[in-house]
Amino acid sequence: MILKSTKQIYYKLPVGILLIILAGFSPILIAIIGATITEFITGSPCHEGNCAWMALPWLALLSIPASFVGMIIYIVLIFTELSKLKKQSKT
């Protein structure tokens, strides 16, 4: 059970969606950070031909659609639990 009370939806829904989006874009973020550190250390520009970090964003082609599906599933779960909580509070 994700929600224990209806008040939790105000922070669990946005935080959950933000974490799912962050997981989807994590290959891009990791590549940018790694390429920046490599450019700083070596002094030469980083691109797909000379740096493994810049090949990592291609994984976003898999992670972004997966996070989109995960976000839809998360939203459906939140709202079904919210409806169960409202039904329990009425009885």
C-alpha angles and dihedrals in degrees: 000000000000099000124049095175137012091249091067092069090075093068106018096057098052094039092049093048091047092052092048092050090047090052090051094052095038095104089058094045093047091048093051092049093045094046091049091052091046092049090050093050099042101031093222125107117263122230137149093276099058106020129058091205092069092055089060096077089070086075087067087076086071102031099050096056090043091052090048090055090045091051092052091049091048093051092048091050092049094051094045090052090046090054090049091051092049090048091051093049091053093055 
